[in-house]
Each structure stands twice: as C-alpha cells, then as structure tokens.
Amino acid sequence: MSEGWKEFAPYLKELARGPDSLQDLDPTMAREATELILRGVATPAQAAGFFLIGRAKGNGPGELAGIARGLLSLVRPIEAPGDDPVVAVAGGFDGKLRTQNVGAVSSLVAAAAGARVVLLAGEDIPPKGGRTSLDALRNLGVRAPQTHSEARSSLADDGFAAVSPRVYLPELDGLRQLRREMVRRTALNVAEKLVSPVPGARMMVGITHRRPFLETMPDALRALGVERALVFQAIEGSDEAPLDASSSLLLVTAEGDEDVKTSPEDLGLGRATKAEVPWEGEEAEAESLLGALSGEAGPVLDLILYNAALRLWLADEETSLAEHVSRAREAVSTGAAHVLLDRMRRGAAVGGG
C-alpha cells in the first residue's frame, strides 16, 4: 500500500476533532488538503472523511475559499481575449429533476445581446445526477460540453462557451465515484460553483438553500478576489433565478453586499412559477425552448429574458436591469439569438458532435 496517506494524515487529524472542538481548517490548510485529494495522495477513505466531517460541522467562508483555491490550483485556464467582462454562470452541477432547463438558452440570449458568457455545468454529478444545462444544449443540437480549444474560440468569436470540469478540471471530475459513495452533498458541490476557468470572470452562482450559503458564499467569493458576483436562490439550485418574486438575490462586490429586489411587473415580465415550466421530456423541453427563441410569449420566454438580463447586468452595471431586459427581448425579436444558436449548431456539425 502506498505511504501517501501519511502525508494527508495531519490535515485529517486537525479537522477531525471531538464534537465540542470542531472548527474550520485554516484556509491555507484547506487548500493544501484539497490539492492532495485531487492529486490522489489522500486515500478514498481519507478524502471521504475530510468532506463528510466538513458537511457535518458546516464549512465557513474561509474554509470554502481554501477548498476552492485548491481546485483553482489545477484548473486549465480558458483565456478570453479583450477587456470586456466575462460572466461565468454556475448552478447545481448535479442538475435538475422536476423543471425545464432554461439557463443555457438564457446564456445564449445574453451572448446574442452582447455579453460574454461561459456556462459551467456538470455531467452525471452525484448525488442527484440530474439533467443540466449541457443536456438542454445537446437536445438543441449544440455540442456540449465544448473542448478546451472550442470553448476558447467560441468565447472569442460568439461570446459564449459551455464547459464542464472534464474539460478544465479533470481531477475534480475524477472524484465522481467517491462523491457517489459519500451519498450526500459536500463542500465540493459548493466550491465547484466558485471556480471559473476564465481568469477574472464575474460570477453568477445559483444556490439551493438561502442558509447558510447566502451568508457564506459572498465572503468566500471576496476572499477569492472575484470583482463582482450575483448569488441567488435558484430553481432547483440551478443557474436560473425564479421569476415569482420569491428569490433572494445578493450582489457581491469588494465593498460589500447589496440585496437586489425587483418585481417582474416592473421589468415588463409576467410572473412564472416552477409549476409553469415542468419537465415533460427532452423533446418537449427542446420544443418549448425553441418556441421561446422564436418569440412565443409565456412563462418560458419570461424566465429566459429575466435570466439573460441578469447576466447582462452583471457584466454591465451602468445599465439598468429593465434596460437589459429590453436588450434581451430585442435579441429574441430580431432573431439574433436564433442566429447564434444556428452558429453553435453548425459548429457541432463541423466538429462531428
């Protein structure tokens, strides 16, 4: 048996204290421990113990930032030429089960309206193993995830890319079986949302539960040096902010946090509940998304416009959210969003996808 476990033992010993003295690891130790796990130095038993103890006690912002830094240390970066901000969009990498995925099309619409968006999503990620934005793109005929070189070119040419950890962080992807055996979500399910392969990207992060993540994620993002981020309670923890006035939206900057409150009516949109966008199969979802891209009015289009506007606003804070809704609507009504979709489809055909 390899002696690598001895190198990891001090980190587990520091973390696995008695119930009356459990505390977060120092961020530097959390980063080092994560790197050892990703590099396969820690045994599966040690890695599982590390993450499950963290789940049991809760992970504070410093520890989360440390774990995210461990992930970032092995990321294969995707360079985005130019000075315009890139928005990295991440929700639950383990997907959805009950509702349509509209986030991918929201990102396409935002790109068609002038933003630069990189969509981050998982594939068969435990514990849920649900349907992700990548599935929605594939059902529309788009190659997803893109390869590293495809993503770089697509982001440069079209302002849009869609990637998974298999592309930019294969060491994390290699932990899928371990995560499956741990059964529960752990800090990995949180930290992976904080990691962008595009250096300096602004972050749009969907969460499932308001507490504790609406309290810990902002400080973790600031500790990671993210310039501007939006953290929100999402539909099934995805990358989609709901349009029923129930979501908590928090704008995160270096100066502090700001609650973002707006009503759909103020944006010229109708309210849309989860019950109005149920999952009814792949073909039905693709038909619904294509209908919205063709301008078909209804809750799906309203959700797409709202979420596209949030992406645009995160990149361009000088323009109001209402104006960004108008920009997103114009990208749909003029056919620009559909043109971008067709370009992405042709790219998939050329690449053999």
N, C-alpha and C positions, 0 to 999 in steps of 0.2 A: 504494500500500500504506500502511496506517495506520502511524503512528510509535509506536503504543503499545508495541511490542516493546522500545523503548529504555528505557521505564520499568521493565520487568521484568528487563532485562539484568543489572543489578548483583546481583540475587538469584541468578541462574543462575551468574554468574561466581564468586560467593562459594562456591556449593555445588560447582561442577564443577572442583575442584582436581585435582592429579595423584594417582595411586594411593597415593602414600606420605603424602599430607597430607589425605585425605578426612576430613571431620568434620561433625558435625551443625550445622545452622544454629542461630543464636541463636533461642530461642522467639519473640521479637518479629518477627524477620525471617521465620520460618516462617509466622507468622500473616499478615503483610503479603503475602507471596508467594502464599499460598492465596487471600486476598481478591482479588488481582489476577487470578488464574486464574479464579475464579468470576465475576468481573465482565467477563471476556472481554478484559482488557487484554493479557495474555500471548497469544502466538500458540499454536496447537496444538503446533507443534514445541517451543517453549519449555516448555509445560506438560508434554508427554511427557518431555522431558529432565529436568525437575525431579523428577518422580515416579519415573522409571526409575533415575536416579542414586541417589535415596533407597533404592530397593529393593536396588540393588547393594551399597551400603555398610551398609544397615540403618538404621532410624530409632530413635533413642533416645527415652526418655520425654519429655524437654523438647521435642524437635522434634515428636513426635506430639501433645503438648498444644498446641503452637503451631499446627499444622495444624488440629486440632480447634477451636481458638478462631477460626481463620479461617472455618470452617464455621458456627460458632455466631453469628458476627457478622451473618450474613444469614438466620438461622432466623426463620420466622414462628411466634412462641410460641403454645402452646395453654395457656390458663390453666385451672387446676384449683381450683375454689373449695373452701374448707375447709382444715383444718390436717393432716388425715391424710396420711401419706406416699404418694407415687405411685411405683410401681416401673416404670421403663422397661426393657423387655426387648428385647435385640437379639442376633441371631446373625449368621451369614454372610448379607449382603444378596443374595449371588448364589445362595442356595438349596441344595437337596439333589438328589441323583440316585438314591440307592440305597435309601433308607428312607422310611417314612411321616413326615409332619409331624404331630407330636403337640403341639408347643409352643403353637399357637394355642388348642387346647382346654384345655391346662394353664392358660393365662392366663384363659380363661373360667371355669374351675372356681375359680381363686383369687379372681376377682372375685365369683363367687357365694358364696364363703365369707367375703367381707367386705373383701378387699384392693381397692386401686385400681391398675389395671394399664394401661399404654399399650404396645401391641405395635408395634415398629418393624421394618419389613421392606421389602425392595426388590422391584422388578419388572423382570425381564429385565436383571439387572445382570451385566456381564462380570466375570471371564472364563467362569464356569461357566454362567450363565443358567439355573440350575436352578429347581426348584419351591420356593416359600417358604410361610410361614405364611399369607400372603394368599391363595394358591391354595387352601390347605386350608379357609379360611373361606368362600371363594366356593363351593367344592364342597359346603359345608353350607348354602348358601342365604343367607349373610351378605354384605352389601355390604362390600367390602374392595378398596382402602383407602377409608376414610371421607373425606369432605371436611373442611375445617378446622372449619366450624361443626358438622357432625355429630359429629366427634370430641370437641369441647368439650362438647356436650350429652350425648353418650353417657358420657363420663367422669364428668360431674356426676351423671347420673341412674342409671347402671348400674355405675359403677366400672370400665368397660372401654372402650378405644378401640383402633383399629388403623389406622395411617397409614404412608405411605411418603414419601420425600423429595420426590416430585412434589407433595405437599401442603404440607410445612413447609420445604422447601429446594429449590425448583425449579432453582436454579443448579447444584446438585450433580447433579440428575437430567439436566441439560443436558450433562453430561460423559460420558454413556454411550457415545457413539460413540468419543470419544477413548480411553476405557477399553477398549473393544473392540479398538481398533487397537494398544494397548500390549500386549495379549495376556496379560500376567502381572498378578497381584495387586500392588497398590502400597499406599502409606500411606493412600490413600483407602479401601481395603477395611477398614482397621483403624480409622481416625479416625471414619468414619461411625457406627461402633458406640458411640463415646464421646459422641455428640451427642444430647441429648434435647430435643424441642420443649417439654416441660413443665419450666419452671424449677424447680430444686431437687430434681428427681426422683432417687431412688436407682436405681442402675444394675445390671442383671443382664446380663452380657456373656459370650456363648459364643465360644470360640476354637477353631481347628483344631489348632494345634501348641502344645505346652507351652512350648517355647523358640522364640523369645525372648519371646513375648507374655505368658506368665505372670510374666515378670520385668519387662517394660517397662510393661505396662498399669496395674498398681497405682499406680506413681509418676505416670503420665500422668493417671489419674483424680483423684489427690490434688491435682495441680497445677491441675486444672480445678475444684477445690473441691467435688467430689462427697462428700457426707456419709458414705455407706455404699454399698458395691458388692460384688457377688459375681462373680468372674471364674473361669471353669471351662472345662476341656477338654470340648468338646461332641460330640454325634453329628454327624458330617459338618460340624463347625464351626457348627452351628445354634444355636438358643436352647434346646436340650434337653440337660440333664445326663444321662449314661447311668446305668443302674441295675445295673451289673455290678461295682461296687467298683473300677473301673479309672480313674475320672475324678479329676482334680486340681481341688479346689475351694478357692478362696482368698477369704476375707472381707477386704475392704479398708475401712479406716476412717482417719480423720486420725491416729490413734495408731500405726498400723502394719498389718501383715498377719497373718492367722491361717489356718493350714491347717485345713480342715473335713474331718474324717474320720468316716464313719459307715458301717455296713453295712446293706444293705436289710433283713436279718432283724431288726435292732434297731428298725426302723421298722414292722415288721409287713408288709413287702412282699417279694415274690419277686424274684429277680434276673431281669433282662431284657437280653438281648444284642441287638446290631444285627440279627443273623440272624433274630431272632424278630419283627421289625417291617419286613419287606421291602416295597419299593414294588411294587405289583402293579396299578397303575392308579388313576385318580381315583375310580371307583365303589367299588372295593374299599377304598380308604382311607376314604372317607366312611362306608361301612358299618361299618368297623372302629371309627372314632371314635364313631359313634352308638351302637354296641353297648357301648362302654366307658362312655359317658354314661348308658346305661340300667343300668349296674351289672354288665355282663358281665365276669366275672373273667378275668384273663390278663395277659400282659406289657404290652399297650397300656394297660390301666387302671392297672397299677402304675406305669408310666412317667408317666402323666398325674398321678396322685396325688403322686408324688415331686416332679415339677417344679412342680406347683401349690403344694406345701408349701414349696419353696424360695422362691417368690415371696412367699408369706405371711410366711415367716420374715424375709425381707429387709425387709419393712415393719414387722414386729413382732418384734423381737429378744428381748423379755421372755418370750415363749412358746417352748417347746422345739420343735425340728423334728418330733419324734414327735407332739406335740400338734397341730401344723399338718397333719400327715398325716391325723390323725383329723378335723380340720375339713374338709379337702378331701374325705375319704371321705363325710362327712355331707352335703356339698353335692351329691354324686352320689346318695347313697342316698335323700335326701329329695326328689330331683327339682329342687332349686333351680338346679343347673347347666343342666338341660334347659330350665327356665323362662326363664333368661337367654338361652339360645340362641334360643328361640322369640321373645323380645322383639327380639333383634337381627335375626332373620329378618323380623319384621313391619316393623321399621324400614327394611329393604332394600326390602320390597314397597311401602311408602308412598313411598319415595324413587325408586322406579322401577328399583331395582337387580335 
